[in-house]
Amino acid sequence: MGGFDPVSAAAFALNTINQQRQAKIQERAAQASADGQIARLRQQQQIRERQRQEQLKRAQATQRARFGAGGLGAGGSADAVLDGLGAAAARAGADEGVAFDERISDINGGVDALRRRNLLERRNMVQDRIYGEITKRLPFGSLLEK
């Protein structure tokens, strides 16, 4: 049975600190990558929304011209058709928004998983070290090794 070994304890502490630093660097890099991906997705979503609105305006203008050429004025079924075009564009935007939110969630989930894994690895390292120190001091050794 041995006593407290300050050199071993100091080495373990330094190793733990270094692993924590490496984990933090890894997490920051993953978060920066995720932030970049999210920014690109947001920009793409804004571009698609702007295109969808422009396409809606063109479709409505085309439909109004057709109605006008056919002698139909504003109101009634003409307004219903135009409202339908607007509703379809709104649904498409909402559907894309749901898909966008899912992609963001997936990206952030990857960063969260990395953080959890790093935390678990650090906890396991400490627990393994404590277990090893305890079993060294037991007169009969580890119960798990027999």
C-alpha positions as CSV (number, residue, x, y, z in Angstrom):
1,M,0.0,0.0,0.0
2,G,1.4,3.3,-1.0
3,G,0.8,6.8,0.2
4,F,0.0,10.0,-1.7
5,D,2.4,10.5,-4.6
6,P,2.6,14.3,-5.3
7,V,4.5,13.8,-8.6
8,S,1.9,11.4,-9.9
9,A,-0.9,13.7,-8.8
10,A,0.8,16.7,-10.4
11,A,1.3,14.8,-13.7
12,F,-2.4,13.7,-13.6
13,A,-3.5,17.3,-13.0
14,L,-1.4,18.6,-15.9
15,N,-2.6,15.9,-18.2
16,T,-6.2,16.7,-17.2
17,I,-5.7,20.4,-17.8
18,N,-4.1,19.7,-21.2
19,Q,-7.0,17.5,-22.2
20,Q,-9.5,20.1,-21.2
21,R,-7.6,22.7,-23.2
22,Q,-7.6,20.5,-26.3
23,A,-11.3,19.7,-25.8
24,K,-12.1,23.5,-25.6
25,I,-10.1,24.2,-28.8
26,Q,-11.9,21.4,-30.5
27,E,-15.3,22.7,-29.3
28,R,-14.5,26.3,-30.4
29,A,-13.4,25.0,-33.9
30,A,-16.6,23.0,-34.2
31,Q,-18.7,26.0,-33.0
32,A,-17.0,28.3,-35.5
33,S,-17.6,25.8,-38.3
34,A,-21.3,25.4,-37.3
35,D,-21.7,29.2,-37.1
36,G,-20.3,29.5,-40.7
37,Q,-22.6,26.8,-42.0
38,I,-25.6,28.5,-40.3
39,A,-24.6,31.9,-41.7
40,R,-24.4,30.4,-45.2
41,L,-27.8,28.7,-44.8
42,R,-29.4,31.9,-43.6
43,Q,-28.0,33.8,-46.6
44,Q,-29.3,31.1,-49.0
45,Q,-32.7,31.1,-47.3
46,Q,-32.9,34.9,-47.7
47,I,-32.0,34.7,-51.4
48,R,-34.6,32.0,-52.0
49,E,-37.2,34.0,-50.1
50,R,-36.4,37.1,-52.2
51,Q,-36.6,35.0,-55.4
52,R,-39.9,33.5,-54.2
53,Q,-41.4,37.0,-53.6
54,E,-40.2,38.2,-57.0
55,Q,-41.6,35.1,-58.7
56,L,-45.0,35.7,-56.9
57,K,-45.1,39.3,-58.1
58,R,-44.4,38.2,-61.7
59,A,-47.0,35.4,-61.5
60,Q,-49.6,37.8,-60.1
61,A,-48.8,40.5,-62.7
62,T,-49.1,37.9,-65.5
63,Q,-52.4,36.7,-64.1
64,R,-53.7,40.2,-63.8
65,A,-52.8,40.9,-67.4
66,R,-54.6,37.7,-68.5
67,F,-57.6,38.7,-66.5
68,G,-57.5,42.2,-68.1
69,A,-57.1,40.8,-71.6
70,G,-60.1,38.6,-70.9
71,G,-62.2,41.5,-69.7
72,L,-62.2,40.5,-66.0
73,G,-61.6,43.3,-63.5
74,A,-60.6,43.2,-59.9
75,G,-62.7,41.3,-57.4
76,G,-64.5,38.0,-57.2
77,S,-62.7,35.0,-58.7
78,A,-59.8,37.1,-60.0
79,D,-58.9,38.1,-56.4
80,A,-59.4,34.5,-55.3
81,V,-56.9,33.3,-57.9
82,L,-54.4,36.0,-56.9
83,D,-54.8,35.2,-53.2
84,G,-54.3,31.5,-54.0
85,L,-50.9,32.3,-55.7
86,G,-49.9,34.3,-52.6
87,A,-51.0,31.5,-50.3
88,A,-49.1,28.9,-52.3
89,A,-45.9,31.0,-52.0
90,A,-46.5,31.5,-48.3
91,R,-46.8,27.7,-47.8
92,A,-43.6,27.1,-49.8
93,G,-41.8,29.6,-47.6
94,A,-43.1,28.0,-44.4
95,D,-42.1,24.5,-45.6
96,E,-38.7,25.7,-46.4
97,G,-38.5,27.4,-43.0
98,V,-39.2,24.1,-41.3
99,A,-36.5,22.4,-43.3
100,F,-34.1,25.2,-42.5
101,D,-34.8,24.9,-38.8
102,E,-34.2,21.1,-39.0
103,R,-30.8,21.7,-40.7
104,I,-29.8,24.3,-38.0
105,S,-30.9,21.8,-35.3
106,D,-28.7,19.1,-36.9
107,I,-25.7,21.4,-37.1
108,N,-26.1,22.5,-33.5
109,G,-26.7,18.9,-32.4
110,G,-23.3,17.9,-33.8
111,V,-21.6,20.6,-31.7
112,D,-23.6,19.6,-28.6
113,A,-22.7,15.9,-29.2
114,L,-19.0,16.8,-29.3
115,R,-19.3,18.8,-26.0
116,R,-21.0,15.9,-24.3
117,R,-18.4,13.4,-25.6
118,N,-15.5,15.6,-24.4
119,L,-17.2,16.0,-21.0
120,L,-17.8,12.2,-20.7
121,E,-14.2,11.5,-21.7
122,R,-12.8,13.9,-19.0
123,R,-15.2,12.4,-16.4
124,N,-14.2,8.8,-17.3
125,M,-10.5,9.7,-17.1
126,V,-10.9,11.1,-13.6
127,Q,-13.0,8.2,-12.5
128,D,-10.5,5.7,-13.9
129,R,-7.7,7.5,-12.1
130,I,-9.6,7.5,-8.8
131,Y,-10.5,3.8,-9.2
132,G,-6.9,3.0,-10.0
133,E,-5.7,4.8,-6.9
134,I,-8.3,3.1,-4.7
135,T,-7.5,-0.4,-6.0
136,K,-3.7,0.2,-5.5
137,R,-4.5,0.7,-1.8
138,L,-6.7,-2.3,-1.4
139,P,-4.9,-5.3,0.2
140,F,-6.6,-7.7,-2.2
141,G,-6.4,-5.7,-5.4
142,S,-9.2,-5.0,-7.8
143,L,-12.4,-7.1,-7.6
144,L,-13.0,-6.6,-11.4
145,E,-9.7,-8.1,-12.4
146,K,-10.4,-11.5,-10.8
